[in-house]
Amino acid sequence: MAKYGKKSQEKVKEVMDEMKEGKLKSGRSGKKVTNPKQAIAIGLSEARKEGDKVPPPKKKSAKKSASKKSAPKKSASTKSASKKSAKKAAPAKKAAAKKKGAKKAAKKSSSKK
């Protein structure tokens, strides 16, 4: 059984001819269409609007939607909380570094004696 009807095939052919002549323009921006895949997509969408036999459009890839889901937006309260905890942790790190430095100095002085 054929996926596309005769009318939809003719519509795509007409749109492709328009593209080759340089007369086909995209919908919103009105720029000239130069990509054949885009021209086919335009022809199929016009055929769908007319009610011709055309399968439904493909859904967007899962790769794009997965990247959006993995990066949730932080609210202002969580941002401020993380900044506060980072400020508190910084002095503790400095103190630990000073202790390590003191221990190294003590070891060096004891080994020299």
C-alpha positions as CSV (number, residue, x, y, z in Angstrom):
1,M,0.0,0.0,0.0
2,A,1.4,3.4,-1.0
3,K,2.3,5.9,1.8
4,Y,1.7,9.0,-0.3
5,G,-1.2,9.8,-2.6
6,K,-0.9,11.0,-6.2
7,K,-2.0,14.5,-5.3
8,S,0.7,14.8,-2.6
9,Q,3.3,13.6,-5.0
10,E,2.3,16.2,-7.5
11,K,2.3,18.9,-4.9
12,V,5.9,18.0,-3.9
13,K,6.9,18.1,-7.6
14,E,5.4,21.6,-8.0
15,V,7.2,22.9,-4.9
16,M,10.5,21.4,-6.1
17,D,10.1,23.1,-9.4
18,E,9.4,26.4,-7.6
19,M,12.6,25.9,-5.6
20,K,14.7,25.2,-8.7
21,E,13.3,28.4,-10.3
22,G,14.1,30.4,-7.2
23,K,10.5,31.3,-6.5
24,L,9.9,29.2,-3.4
25,K,10.0,31.1,-0.1
26,S,9.7,29.9,3.5
27,G,6.7,30.7,5.5
28,R,7.5,33.0,8.4
29,S,10.8,34.7,7.3
30,G,10.0,34.8,3.6
31,K,13.6,33.8,2.7
32,K,14.3,31.9,-0.5
33,V,14.4,28.2,0.0
34,T,17.6,26.5,-1.4
35,N,17.6,23.2,0.4
36,P,15.7,20.4,-1.4
37,K,14.8,18.7,1.9
38,Q,13.2,21.9,3.1
39,A,11.3,22.1,-0.2
40,I,10.0,18.6,0.2
41,A,8.9,19.4,3.8
42,I,7.0,22.4,2.6
43,G,5.3,20.4,-0.2
44,L,4.2,17.7,2.2
45,S,2.9,20.2,4.8
46,E,0.9,21.9,2.0
47,A,-0.5,18.6,0.9
48,R,-1.5,17.8,4.5
49,K,-3.4,21.1,4.7
50,E,-5.3,20.2,1.5
51,G,-6.2,16.8,3.0
52,D,-4.2,14.6,0.6
53,K,-2.9,11.2,1.7
54,V,0.3,11.9,3.6
55,P,1.6,10.2,6.7
56,P,1.9,12.4,9.9
57,P,5.1,14.3,10.3
58,K,8.0,12.6,12.2
59,K,8.4,13.5,15.8
60,K,11.5,15.3,17.0
61,S,14.5,13.2,17.9
62,A,14.9,12.1,21.5
63,K,18.4,13.4,21.7
64,K,17.2,17.1,21.8
65,S,14.5,16.5,24.4
66,A,16.9,14.5,26.6
67,S,19.4,17.4,26.8
68,K,16.6,19.8,27.8
69,K,15.4,17.5,30.6
70,S,18.9,16.9,32.0
71,A,19.4,20.7,32.6
72,P,16.7,21.8,35.1
73,K,16.5,25.5,35.9
74,K,17.5,26.5,39.4
75,S,15.4,28.9,41.3
76,A,16.8,32.0,43.0
77,S,16.6,30.4,46.4
78,T,18.7,27.4,45.5
79,K,21.3,29.7,43.8
80,S,21.7,31.8,46.9
81,A,21.9,28.8,49.2
82,S,24.7,27.3,47.1
83,K,26.6,30.6,47.1
84,K,26.4,30.8,50.9
85,S,27.6,27.3,51.4
86,A,30.5,27.9,49.0
87,K,31.5,31.0,51.0
88,K,31.5,29.0,54.3
89,A,33.5,26.2,52.8
90,A,36.3,28.5,51.5
91,P,37.7,29.5,55.0
92,A,37.6,25.9,56.1
93,K,39.8,24.9,53.1
94,K,42.2,27.7,53.9
95,A,42.5,26.6,57.4
96,A,43.1,23.0,56.3
97,A,45.8,24.2,53.9
98,K,47.5,26.2,56.7
99,K,47.5,23.1,58.9
100,K,49.1,21.0,56.1
101,G,51.7,23.6,55.5
102,A,52.5,23.7,59.3
103,K,52.8,19.9,59.4
104,K,55.2,19.9,56.4
105,A,57.3,22.6,58.0
106,A,57.4,20.7,61.2
107,K,58.5,17.5,59.4
108,K,61.2,19.4,57.5
109,S,62.5,21.0,60.7
110,S,62.5,17.7,62.6
111,S,64.4,15.9,59.8
112,K,67.0,18.7,59.7
113,K,67.8,18.3,63.4
